[in-house]
Amino acid sequence: MKPRVDVWLAGRTAGELTPAPRSIIDGSEAATVARVCCLGRYGSSRSVVSLPVGVAAAERLTRTCRTETIWRRRVFPAVLVAAVLLVVAFVVDSVRDDARHTVVTLLVALVLAVVVLAGRLALNLRRSPHHPREVKGDVYLRDVDREAVEIWIGLNPAGAIKIIDG
């Protein structure tokens, strides 16, 4: 048996599970239970799950949720507004046949794209590999301690948590 496994949580019950007394990351005594968002395809989803982890892991997981929320609520809309303004400026410059301003507008758009991609990459690199991910309504955890998960399974209804051996 592998000491590290992937875990599936039933989406309908993921937010209501009783946490294990041991950290799912390293199997040690859980210092805290972190209530964290699940990451979806486009950032954080609305699903939330309570995970028994150490203090440092809890801080990293909650920081990821905070930054994903800021990205979704503030940064992404600001980028959309900037992109729309750049398109309008490009169209106006094209109609005026002003090549110099058109080049500047395209350069600003390129810089905006690079900054947004670099920001997204930085956010992705700061994520914990153990952060829960939502896929088609269910929640998945990667590379967690098998013994802690087996205890966690025993504390919850049958079928709510499954170890994925693969």
N, C-alpha and C positions, 0 to 999 in steps of 0.2 A: 504494500500500500504506500502511496505517495504521501509525504507529510504535508504537502501544499496542494490544494485543490481549487477548482472553480466551483461556484455555488449559484444555484438558481433559486430565486424567491418568487412565490406566486404574487403577481402584481396586485391582486385584490386585497391581499393581507400583508403586504410588505411593510406598510406603515404601522401596523398593529402588532408586530411580533415582539415577544418577550426577549430582551437581549440576554446573551450568555454572560456568566460571570468572568469569562476569560476573553482576552483580546483576540479578535479574529485575525489580527496581523501576525502576531508572534506567539500566541498561546499563553502569554504571561497573565497575571492577575490584571483585569481591566481596571484602569485608573478612572475611566469616565465612560459614559455612554453619549456618543455624539449623534445628534439628530441632523442628518445631512440630506441634501438634495441628491437626486439621481441625475446623471448626465444623459441627455438624449442625443439625438442626431445633430441638433443645432444648438448645443449648449445645455443648460440645466432644464430639466423637465419639472412638472408640478409634483411628482412623486417624492416622498420623503421616507427615509428608513432610519431606524435607530441602530447604531453599530457600537459594540463594545470595543474600545481601543485605548491606547495610551494617550497621554496628554498631548504629546507632540503630533501624533497622527490626527487627533481630534482637531487641533488647531489648523493643520494643513487641509483637512477635509472641509472644515467650515470656511476657511479662507477661499478655497476653490469655489464654494457655493456663492460667497459674497461677490467675488470678482466676476463670476459668470452672470450673476444678476445685474451687476453694474454694466457689464458688456451688453447684455440684452436690452436693458432699459434706457441706457444713456448713450453709450458709444455707438451702437448699431444705428439708432435713429439719427444721431448726429452725422454719421457717415452717409446715410441715405440722403439727408438734406444737402450735404456738401456735394454729393454726386449729382443730384438734381440741379443744383446751382452751376456746377461745372458743365453739364450738358446744355443748359440754357446759355451760358457764356460762350460755349463752343458754337452753338447754332447762330447766335448773334454775330460772333466774329466771322463765321462762314458766310452769312448773308452780306455782311459789310465787305467781304473779301479782304479781310485784314489778316494776312498770313502771320505777321509778327505776334499778334495777340492770340491767334489760334495755336501757335507753337507753345506759348506760355501756358495757355489753358491745358494743353495736352501734357505738358511737363508737370503742372500742378496735379492733374489727375493721376499721373504715374506715381508721383511722390505719395499721394493719398493712398493709392493701392498698396504700395510697398509698406507704408506705415501700418495699415490695417492688417496686412498679412503677417508682418513681424509681430504685431501685438497679439494676434490670434495664436501664432506659433509659441510666443512666450507664455500665454495662458495655458496652452496644451502641455508645455514642458513642466509647468509648476504643479500639474495635477498629480495626485497620488495614484500609483498603479492599482490600488485597492479601492478606488472610488467607485461606488455603485453606478451601474449603467442600466438605463431602461431601454429595452428592445421589445417592441410590439406589446407593450403593457406589462411585461414581466421585468424583474430586476436581476442583474447578474453581478456577481463579485468575482474578481480574478485573484488567483494566487494567495489564498488565505489558509490559515492553519486548520488542518483536518480535525484534530482533537477538539478544538474550540467549536468548530462547526457541528461536530457530532453531539456535543453538549447542547448547543443551540437548537438542534433538531429535536432533542428530547424535551425541551422546554416549550415547544410550540405544537400546534395541531398537525396531525399527520398530513403530509403532502404540501405543507406550506414552504418547506425548505428542502432542497435536494442537492446532493453532491453530484457534480458532473465529472465522471471519470471518462477520460478520453484521450 
